[in-house]
Amino acid sequence: MSTSIAARLSPTRAALQTAVPAAYALGSLMLAGEAAVHIQQFASSYYAIRWIGPLFIANAAACLVAIAGLAYHRTRAVAALAGVAISTVALASLVISYGQGLFGWQEFGFRTPVALAVIAEAGAAILLSVALTLQIARPESK
């Protein structure tokens, strides 16, 4: 039986080394889903809504930039933080649009695209936050 600390921690280290890239990859997929929903909604009806339509395109573009940053090792942490911010702001904007309205637009009903956007945005924010947290906890973090 091994009594060294390194030997006892190696399964945890291996789990972290697997979990961190997985969380980044799944977070990227969620950002891609978020971008896809915003592009689809813009193309179907939101293109005619002042301020909201362009914000949908801006969200999709920001998601794509964050995904590109997540693919490159040196920018991964900043891109993950940006992805969390993008998704959190999108969720907050949706909540505001159901209440008092956002830039003159008020959302009504809970349609399928709204549900998909909420799932993608919440998933991206959670997964990328987990990835950043695990990256910090990882013993030989790069």
N, C-alpha and C positions, 0 to 999 in steps of 0.2 A: 504494500500500500504506500502510495506516494504521499508525502506530507508537505511538499513544497507548495507555496501559494500559487505559483505559476501553473503547476500541473492541475490544481483544483479550478483555476479560472479559465483554462483553455476552452472548455465547452462554451462558456459565456462569451469569450473572445470570438470564437468561431460563429456563434449565433449573431453577434453584433456585425461581424464582417459580411454576413449574408443579409441581415435585416436592413442595413443602411442603404445599399444599392437597390434593394427591393422597394424600400419606401420611396426613394427618389424616382424610381421607374414608375411605380404606381401613381405617385403624385403627378408626374409628367402626363400620364394617361388621363388623369382627371382634369388637368389643365387643357388637354386636347379636347376632351368632351365638353368642357365649359366653352371653349372657343367655337366648337362646332355648333352648339346650341345657339350661341349669340349670332353667329353668321347666318344660320338657318332662319332665326327669328327676324333678323334684319332684312333678309331677302324676301321673306314672306309678307311682312306687314310693317315692320318698324322703320323701314327706310323713309317713310313719309312723316315720321314724328320728329319734330324739331328737338334738338338736344339729345333725345333718347336714342334715336337711330345712330347718330355718330358715336355716342358712348358705347353702343353695342359693338361697333367696328373697332373702337379703341380698346375695348376689353379683349376682343379676339386677337388683335395685334399684340397687345401686352402679354397675353398668354403664350403666343407663339415665340416672342422674344425670350420669355422666361424658360420655355421648353428648350430653346437653343442654348441658353446659358446653363441649363441643367445637364446638357450633353457634354459640356467641357469642364474638366476637373477643376480648373482654377477659378471658375466663376460659379461653381455649383452652389455654394452656401449663399452667395448674394442672390442668385437666381431663385433659390428656394425661398428665401425671405421675401423676395419680390412676388413670387407666386402666392405665398400666404397673404400678403397685403392685397394683391389683385382680387383674390377669391373672397377675402373678408369684406373688402369694399363693395364688391358685387352683391354679396349677401345682404349687407347693411342697406344698400340702395334698393334692393328688392323689398326689404321690410318697410323702408320709408315709403316706397311707392304704393304699398298696400294701405298705409296709414294716411298721412297728410298729403301724400303725392310728392313727386320728384320732378322739378323743373316743369311743372304744369301737367305732368302725366300721372294718372292714378290707375293702378292695376286692380282688376276685379277678377275673381274666380281663381281657382287653382288648376290650371291646365297642365297637360302632360309636359310641354316644353319647360314650364316653370318648375315642375317636379324634377325633371332631368337636370335643370340648371342648379337647383338647390343641392341635389345629390353630388353633382360634379364639383361645385364650389366648396361645399362642406368637406367632401372627400379630399380635395386638393389641399385645403387649409390644414386638415388634420394630418394627412400623410406627410406633407412637407414639413410640418412642425415636428412630427415624430422623427423624420429623417435628420433634421437639424439637431434635435435633442440627442439622438443616438450618435450622431457624428461627434458631438462634444464628449459624450461618455466613452467613445471608442478609445481604447488604449493607445494604439499608434495611428491616430487620425491623420489623414492626409488632406 
